[in-house]
Amino acid sequence: MLANSCFSSAGWFVGPRPSVVDFAAFDLVDLHLREPQLGAAVRGRFLQLVEHHGRVAELAGVRECLASDSRHKVV
């Protein structure tokens, strides 16, 4: 698990603003959280990644995309 020191003080993986790394991590965590067999395990074991997922999900543009019909279904 990532230590607190791996996140910037702003809560992103690299630097003061979200980067491609944050979106890549979001996508990976999102796939696991949306899968019924994995979601509870991820939430119970990787709290920092789940919190990071929530921060990315609330970004302008991301929030709207997640709420839209164009969001990909879990395969």
Contacts in CASP RR format, 6 or more apart in sequence:
PFRMAT RR
TARGET T0000
AUTHOR 0000-0000-0000
METHOD contacts of the structure
MODEL  1
MLANSCFSSAGWFVGPRPSVVDFAAFDLVDLHLREPQLGAAVRGRFLQLV
EHHGRVAELAGVRECLASDSRHKVV
1 45 0 8 1.000
1 46 0 8 1.000
1 48 0 8 1.000
1 49 0 8 1.000
2 48 0 8 1.000
2 49 0 8 1.000
4 48 0 8 1.000
6 13 0 8 1.000
7 13 0 8 1.000
7 48 0 8 1.000
7 52 0 8 1.000
8 14 0 8 1.000
8 15 0 8 1.000
8 16 0 8 1.000
9 16 0 8 1.000
10 16 0 8 1.000
10 17 0 8 1.000
11 52 0 8 1.000
11 55 0 8 1.000
12 18 0 8 1.000
12 19 0 8 1.000
12 21 0 8 1.000
12 22 0 8 1.000
12 55 0 8 1.000
13 19 0 8 1.000
13 21 0 8 1.000
13 22 0 8 1.000
13 25 0 8 1.000
13 52 0 8 1.000
14 21 0 8 1.000
14 22 0 8 1.000
18 56 0 8 1.000
18 59 0 8 1.000
22 52 0 8 1.000
22 56 0 8 1.000
23 56 0 8 1.000
25 49 0 8 1.000
25 52 0 8 1.000
25 53 0 8 1.000
25 56 0 8 1.000
26 52 0 8 1.000
26 53 0 8 1.000
26 56 0 8 1.000
26 57 0 8 1.000
26 62 0 8 1.000
29 42 0 8 1.000
29 46 0 8 1.000
29 49 0 8 1.000
29 50 0 8 1.000
29 52 0 8 1.000
29 53 0 8 1.000
30 53 0 8 1.000
30 57 0 8 1.000
31 74 0 8 1.000
32 38 0 8 1.000
32 39 0 8 1.000
32 42 0 8 1.000
33 39 0 8 1.000
33 42 0 8 1.000
33 43 0 8 1.000
33 50 0 8 1.000
33 53 0 8 1.000
34 74 0 8 1.000
35 74 0 8 1.000
42 49 0 8 1.000
42 50 0 8 1.000
43 50 0 8 1.000
44 50 0 8 1.000
56 62 0 8 1.000
57 63 0 8 1.000
57 66 0 8 1.000
65 71 0 8 1.000
END
